[in-house]
Amino acid sequence: MTRETRIRLIQGLLFVATFITTTIAGAEWTFGKSVYGEFTWKDFLCGMHFSIPFILILTVHEFGHYITARLNNIDSSLPYYIPIPPFPLSIGTMGAIIRLRSKVPSMRINFDIGIAGPLAGFVMALVVLFYGFINLPPAEYIFQVHPEYEQYGLNYAEHVYQPNEQILDVVIGKNLLFLFFEKFVADPQRMPNPHEIMHYPYLFAGFLALIFTSLNLLPIGQLDGGHVVYGLVGYRWHRLVASVFFYGVYVLCRAGYCLRRSAHE
């Protein structure tokens, strides 16, 4: 077996493992079906409604880098997907990476490769969100996930969200894209409550993709944002911007943690 064949085999196995772990994660987020409990083949199939669009966005992102590199005659590997084992609050993957196996000859090409992935992934995320919003299930769908809500009818939000209850409550707030889709694309009668969007796999996959794309554009180190800044201003300014931004984020996180801790005390 040649070295190239071994690499392709590893990449294929990583992809399959990532597909399995994200599908399991999708089943848990959507219907609360843990693989450590009563997990069935039907639950796995339901989890694909999350894993397929999420991995599709991730793949388009990485191939944005890959194709741009190859168009500029730069040797690049295919994506290495990174699975993570199923555990509570896991999404099944830490993303994917490609490896540039030859030197990038110019800052402009470095910029092009760095920005191509986020742009491609963002467009694919918009497609997934558009599909999710035009295919929203009836409002009563939430009773399949939370049968205990049915006693309150569609006014369940007035009764079930108690801030003092010790339960997992992931709230996805309003953002400009969701407001646009809600106003111009979706059926208002079928719009999910912000507390329940994790149970709508296409919306949740698109939302997570946008979050990770935003984080990936931070101008730090080997993140795509770091490559973009390097392509714009060169090594010395990239190092300064990355350092200032990194320590700024650290200070903000510490300040937020202290504020939350003092509020609870």
Steps between C-alpha positions, in 0.01 A plus 500: 500500500647835396524801732238686299260206529550486877427871528180467295394203716556702818305793356214269402488337843503840671212613278294189584575539872399868486178415317413246771583728794315801356198283421493373857534858624217609271269233640578614854450870429183446297317239705710457813595144395831418667715226351562384857129435549229349280644594162349344188573495129202733450662750738821479294307569180333800663843628603600517133273803462767681704820324394449516123444878473764574764768286335396638160570855620829388654602320179415797277705721733807277476468452125489876465856499636598191303376615159647848541836347592497267201396781264815681613716188440553436871509139611230441760361199679135406504321579829579317822176485700528504879241287683444524873330228708133546591452664836244750638489827302735359234440582134710202391791678334764767544489584131747414227834620370699485180878502477688717253795290386682769305599857572249779431686737267325827582291683760218537250470125448519446875209743537302329224543155655415628847179681400371241250401246767288731719331653195412160352382366836290811563320465167431132573373590849256746340373223271449266797322769701279590204401135462437471873282809519284415198450145628413569862272232646164598652522676837366183666825323406653614830258270685684202348816618676333631816173313548467669840439831318184373334286562808557874453433507124688738276521750788745269676769773512299682767527200732811294441796738504578561864839669560561327831458144375821297482454379143692540178364801316685603184353825372591622152427869492389707207766587246477689172496191280235323706292819508526522119395137449222535757358809330544415132532122469342301783135446585455712817257244642773234491791700642659316793546653842863616552526250787426210263706565186745223590213258425480629140808336349538707182467828689736378770758374249491831312525701821798300628672536163463878520637503855805294408560703186501816712742348751721376218528853366663627819839645394698255713775252406407231249129582495366616165479853638870482579580400141282783371674761717841360403403527133392862552776647716786250516675315780598786738158666510326161509699410811407829668130479408477136608668568835284804580183319398588184694568685824195721445276193470664350810435816704137516384444133589652547844291811559184316392582207727555729799176688434302176482664368815425819694140497374448147632651593836 
